Amino acid sequence: MDQLREVVAKSFGIPVGSVTDSLSRDNLEAWTSLNHLLLVTDVEEQLGIRFTTDEVLKIHTYRDLREIVSAKKPSP
């Protein structure tokens, strides 16, 4: 999931070390509705996966995102 952390950090312009399970829309000013969609697009492109509309709407924290990505792309 290091690649996911890097994508999130780059999308929001924050250090990779700041990307923790508690990172959320509520505590990151840069996590706007527009940046949320850009994040989803970046993750899809970088990890080669696609999200459903329901999945996009369920992402409120990095943990939510990580769990959805893990279900789509299990670790080897």
C-alpha positions as a Python dict, from the first residue, in 0.01 Angstrom:
ca = {
    (1, 'M'): (0, 0, 0),
    (2, 'D'): (303, 227, -14),
    (3, 'Q'): (213, 317, -371),
    (4, 'L'): (-135, 420, -258),
    (5, 'R'): (9, 639, 18),
    (6, 'E'): (235, 806, -238),
    (7, 'V'): (-57, 873, -474),
    (8, 'V'): (-264, 1023, -192),
    (9, 'A'): (24, 1240, -73),
    (10, 'K'): (92, 1368, -424),
    (11, 'S'): (-278, 1430, -494),
    (12, 'F'): (-318, 1644, -183),
    (13, 'G'): (31, 1797, -182),
    (14, 'I'): (120, 1660, 162),
    (15, 'P'): (413, 1454, 295),
    (16, 'V'): (378, 1076, 261),
    (17, 'G'): (425, 1049, 638),
    (18, 'S'): (101, 1245, 687),
    (19, 'V'): (-100, 979, 506),
    (20, 'T'): (-240, 768, 789),
    (21, 'D'): (-566, 582, 844),
    (22, 'S'): (-701, 884, 1033),
    (23, 'L'): (-651, 1121, 738),
    (24, 'S'): (-1000, 1233, 639),
    (25, 'R'): (-1214, 1495, 472),
    (26, 'D'): (-1274, 1637, 819),
    (27, 'N'): (-910, 1701, 907),
    (28, 'L'): (-750, 1785, 572),
    (29, 'E'): (-850, 2119, 425),
    (30, 'A'): (-722, 2014, 81),
    (31, 'W'): (-972, 1724, 71),
    (32, 'T'): (-1243, 1916, -112),
    (33, 'S'): (-1510, 1759, -330),
    (34, 'L'): (-1311, 1845, -643),
    (35, 'N'): (-987, 1706, -499),
    (36, 'H'): (-1176, 1393, -394),
    (37, 'L'): (-1263, 1325, -758),
    (38, 'L'): (-908, 1403, -868),
    (39, 'L'): (-778, 1163, -601),
    (40, 'V'): (-1007, 887, -725),
    (41, 'T'): (-890, 946, -1083),
    (42, 'D'): (-523, 945, -978),
    (43, 'V'): (-564, 620, -784),
    (44, 'E'): (-747, 456, -1074),
    (45, 'E'): (-475, 558, -1319),
    (46, 'Q'): (-177, 473, -1099),
    (47, 'L'): (-307, 141, -966),
    (48, 'G'): (-497, 27, -1273),
    (49, 'I'): (-831, -19, -1098),
    (50, 'R'): (-1179, 130, -1133),
    (51, 'F'): (-1415, 243, -859),
    (52, 'T'): (-1791, 220, -867),
    (53, 'T'): (-1996, 528, -782),
    (54, 'D'): (-2092, 366, -449),
    (55, 'E'): (-1726, 310, -364),
    (56, 'V'): (-1636, 669, -445),
    (57, 'L'): (-1913, 789, -213),
    (58, 'K'): (-1793, 560, 69),
    (59, 'I'): (-1445, 711, 79),
    (60, 'H'): (-1426, 950, 374),
    (61, 'T'): (-1083, 857, 512),
    (62, 'Y'): (-757, 714, 388),
    (63, 'R'): (-853, 395, 569),
    (64, 'D'): (-1176, 371, 364),
    (65, 'L'): (-976, 417, 46),
    (66, 'R'): (-711, 165, 151),
    (67, 'E'): (-973, -100, 234),
    (68, 'I'): (-1155, -57, -98),
    (69, 'V'): (-828, -71, -292),
    (70, 'S'): (-717, -379, -94),
    (71, 'A'): (-1041, -558, -186),
    (72, 'K'): (-987, -476, -554),
    (73, 'K'): (-614, -540, -566),
    (74, 'P'): (-507, -786, -296),
    (75, 'S'): (-143, -777, -189),
    (76, 'P'): (72, -1059, -324),
}
